[in-house]
Amino acid sequence: MVLKIYQKYLIKEFSLIVSKITFVFLILGLIMGLLEEINFFSDFEVEYFYPIYLVLLNVPSLIYEIFPFIFLLSSQFLFLKLLESGELNTFKNSGLDNLKILKLIMSLSLIMGFFIIIIFYNLSAMMKFEYLDIKKNFTKDNKYLATITENGLWIKDEINDQINFINARGFTINTLKEVDIIQLNKDFEFQNNIKAETVNIQKNNWNLTDVKIIDKNNNIETTNTMDFLSNFNYEEINNLFSNLASLTIWNLFELKKNYISINYSTTEIDYHFQRIVAYPFLITIITALSAILMLNLNFQKPKLFFMVIGILLSVIIYYINFFFGTMGKNEKIPLLVSIWTPIITLSIISLIGIVRINEK
């Protein structure tokens, strides 16, 4: 497809504005992140580049989260520039109406949105994973690890000079199923192997049922119930798997398969994945709403006024998404409804606005 001169110009201008605003937020993110990391490492003796390196790893995921706001501001500043320079009137006099301009900007936003989720998101997720992997080595929780694989839930837990390696074939709310616990001393010498059919992990003091204990001399003891002290409970284990922003799209599919294998809820993963799928459309609708708002306002007002309007609009959209998202994650409404209802609602509002701006 051969682009017309006005199309090339608008694409160049919009892309340039998006790049400039992204750069501004990148600098702000680097400054705030650096201050946070310096404060975190104040109690550790590390090389000077550590905080800088960690900030560089973490800031792309921050930029990903605020891209909708970046596109909203970009749309505002584009139309503000077109009107202040008189170019909007020039376009109209040449037979180019507002609708054609808006369709071009929306199409460009959609394409950029797909680029963001296919390329930028996956790169930022890999960097976020590296960030968390390095950061955990400097936290007091680095010896308490948990992961889910195709072989079930695995936990490494150190308590009272004892190292416990725990494997559960099933994981549901407050309960582990078919549990195998290998106990070692601090010198990694085998002590006991504890097997239990079910384990209640609602509190840190676990309750094991149908227990078989095999000691280092292969002596076997059975008991109906047994208490077991751990650094973990259900809530803490559940929170370990909540940072899905550090997983690429293909990692999310793999994790979902592992969750299903142990009957663990995939609601969080499904919600996160649906958000990724909806991301380009959200950016496109936000761009359209911002443009419609600008074309219905008095451009004689100062730029600060438009920035405030943009911030207010972003806050409203954020809380609408947050409300529906919370309902979806708590399974009060279907996930598809929680993700797409705000987008469809905003799309209807945009269509109403498009009819009005084309008359201007």
N, C-alpha and C positions, 0 to 999 in steps of 0.2 A: 504494500500500500504506500503510495506516494503522499507524503504530508504536504499540506499547503503551507504557505509562508506564515500565516497567522497561527496555525497549529504548532509549527516549530517554535515560534516565538513564545507562545503560552506554555508549552512543555518546558522550554529552557528556563523561563522565568519562575514557574512553579517549582521545578526541580532545584533551582538555585536557592529559592527561599526555604524549601524544606531542608536543604543542606546547611544553610546558615543557622537556622533555628536548632537543628540537631547538634551542630557544633557548639552552640551556646550552652545547651543542656549537657553536652558531653563535658565541657569545661567545668560547669557547676557540679556535675556528678563526680568528676575527678577531685575537685577541691574538697567537697564534703566527705567523699570516701576516704581521701588521704588523711583528713583530720580524724576520722573514725578509726582507721587502721593504726595510726600513730598512737592514739589513745589505747587501743587494744594491746599493742606490742610494748607499751611502756614498762610492763613488768617482765619482759623477756629480753634476752641478749641475742639480737638477730642482726644480720647485715642491713645496712641502710636501704638497700633496694627492695627488701621484703614488702614493706607497706605499699611501695609504688607498684610492684609487680602484682600484688593482690588486688589493688584498686583497678588496674588495667584488665584483670580477669573478670572482675565483678561488674564493671560499669556497663558493658553491652547488654546484660540482662535488665539493668535499670532503664536504659534507653528503649529497649523493646516494650517495657511496660508503659512508657509515656509517649510512644509514637502516636497514639490517637490524639493526644493533646497537641503534639507537634504539628500534625496535619491540620487540626482545627485552626491553630494560629497561622499556619502557612496559607490556608485559604483566605483568612481574614486579611493578611498583609498583601496577598496578591491582588484582591479586588480593591483594596485601599490604594495600592499603587496605580492600578488601571484607571481609577477615577480621578486621583489627584493629578495624574499626567495628562488627563483628557483622552486617553487611549480607548476607554470604554465607549465614549461618544463617537470616536473615529470608527470603531468596529461597527457600531449601529448604523452610521451613515453609509457604511460599505455593504450594508445588508446582512450583517452578522448579528443575530439576536442573542439575548442573554442565555437562552436555552442551549444553543450550540456551544457557547463557552463553558457552561456548566457541565454539559455532557462530556466535553473533552477533559476537563479537570477531574471529573468523577472516574472516567475510564483510566486516566493516568494513575489516580489514587488506587484503583483496584489492581492494576498491574504491579504497582509498587508494593501493595499489600501482599500479593502472592510472592513477590521476591523476598519480602521480609520473612514470611513464615517458612519458605523453602530453604533459603540460604542463611539469612541473618539469625533467625531463631535457633537453628541447629548449631551454628557457630557459637552463639552466646550461651547455649545450653552446655556445650562441651567446655567452654571457658568457666562457666559457673560450677560445673562438676569439679574441675581442677582447683578452683578457688576453695570450695568446701572441703575437698580432700586435703589440701594443705592446711587450711584453718583448723581442722579437727585435731591436728597434731599438737596444737598449742592450747587446747582446751582440756579441762579436767576430765571430760567425758571420753577421751580418746581410747581408753581401755574398755569402754562399754560399747560394743558394736552389734548391729543387727542387720540382716539382709534377707531377702526372699529370693530363692532360686527355684528351679523346677523340682528340686528335692525337698522343698518345704521352707519353713522359717528357720534361720540359723542365728543364734545369739552367742556372743562372747561376753561373759560377765565375770568381773573380778570383785570378790567380796571376802572380807575376813581372811586375807592371805590365801585365798583359794580361787582357782581359775575354773570356771564352769563353761563348757561348750554345750549348748542346748540346741537340739533339733526337734522341730514339731512338724508333723505331716499335715496338720490342719490348724487353721487359725480363724476363729470367729470372735464375736464380741465377748470380751472377758475370759475367753477359753482357748487353751491350746489342746490339741488332740494328738494321740500317739507320740508321746514325748520321750526323748532319749537324752539323758544328761550325763556327760562325761566330766568327772571332777578330778582336777589335778592340783598339786600343791604349787607353791611359788617357784619351785625348781622344775616344774613340769613333769613331776612324777605321778603316775596314775594312782588314784585313791579309790574312787567308786564309780560304778555305772548305775544310774538310777533310771528305771523305765516306768512310765505311768500312762494309763489310758487317757485320762483327762487331767487338766491342770487349770484351776481357777486363778487368773492373774489380775483380778480386779484391783488388788492391792499389791504392795511390794512383798508382803508375806504370802507366797503362793500356797494354795491348797492342792496337793496331789492326791488322786484317788486311783485305786487298783495298782499299787506300787510294787515293783520288784527291785531290790537293791543287790548288786553284785560287787563284792569288794575285790581287792587286789589279789586275794588268795582264792578267788572264784567261789567263795561262799555266797549262798543266795538266801536272802531274807525277803519275805513278802508281808505286806501290810495293806489294810484297806485305805487308810488315809495317812498323809504326811505333810508337815509344813516345810516350806523351803524359802529361805530369805534371798531376795534378789534386788538388784538396783533398778529393775524394770517392773512396770505394771502395764496394763493394757493401753492406757492413755499415752504413756511415754513411748511405747513401741509404735503405736499408731502415728505419733508425731514425727517419728524418724523417717517415715515414708511420705511426708506431706510436701516436701520441697521438690515438686515435679519439674520446676523450672530448670533444674540441672540435668534433665534427661532429654535427649534428642527424640524426634518423632519415632524412629525405629526402636529406640530404647523403651519408649512408652508401650509400644506393641509387645515387646518382649516381657516387660514388667507385668502387663495385663495378663499375659498367658501364665506367668508364674503365680499371680494372685488367684487366678481361676483354679490352678492346680491344687491350692490349699484352701479353697472355698472362702477366700478373703474378699471383702467387698471391693469392687472395681469402680465404685461411684466417683471417687476423686480423680481417677485416671480418665474415665469417660468425660467428666466435666472439663478437665484440663484439655483433653483432645478436642472437644467440641468448641472450646474457646479459641483454639488455634485455627480450626476450620472457619469459624465465624469472623476471625480477625480482619481479613481483607475487606469484608463487607461492612464491618463496623467502621473501619477507617474511611471507606467510601461514603457511607451515610453521614459520618461526622463532617467530612469535607463538604458535602452538599448542604448540610444544615448551616454550617458556618457561612458558606457563600450566600445562601438564601437570606440569612440574617443580615449580612452586610449590604445586600442589595435592597433591603427594606429599611435601612437606617439612614439617618442624616449624616453625610460624610463630613460635615463642617465641624463635628465634634473632635476633640483631641485623640491622639492614638491611644493614650492611656485608657480612655473610655472603652475602646474596642477590646483592649487586652482584658479589662475587667469583665466585659461581657463574655469574652471567650473563656475566662476562668470559671465564671458562674455556670456557663453552659457545660463545661467539662465536669464540674462538681455534680451537677444535676444528672448527667449521663452516668457518671461513676456510681452514684448512689442507686440509680435505677438498676444498673447491672449488678451491683452488690446485693441489693434486696432479692432480685430474682435468682441470682447465683446461690445465695444462702438457702433459699427455698429449695432449689434443685439439689444441692449437696446434702441437705437434710432429708431429701426424698419426700418433701411435702408436695412437690409438683414434679412431673417428668423432666429429665435433664434437657431434652430438646426444647421443651417449652421455656425453661428457665433461661436458656442461652438465646433463643431466637425471638422470643416475644418482644424484648426491648428493641431489637434490630428491626423487626417488622413494624412495630409501633412508630419508631423514628422514621422508617421508610414512608409510611403513610403521611406523617407530618411533612416530610420532604416533598412528596408528590403534590400536596396542597400548596406548599410554598412555591413549587416550580411553576404552577399555573399562574400564580400572582406575579412572579418576577418576569415572566415572558411577556406580560402586558406592559412592563415598564419601558 
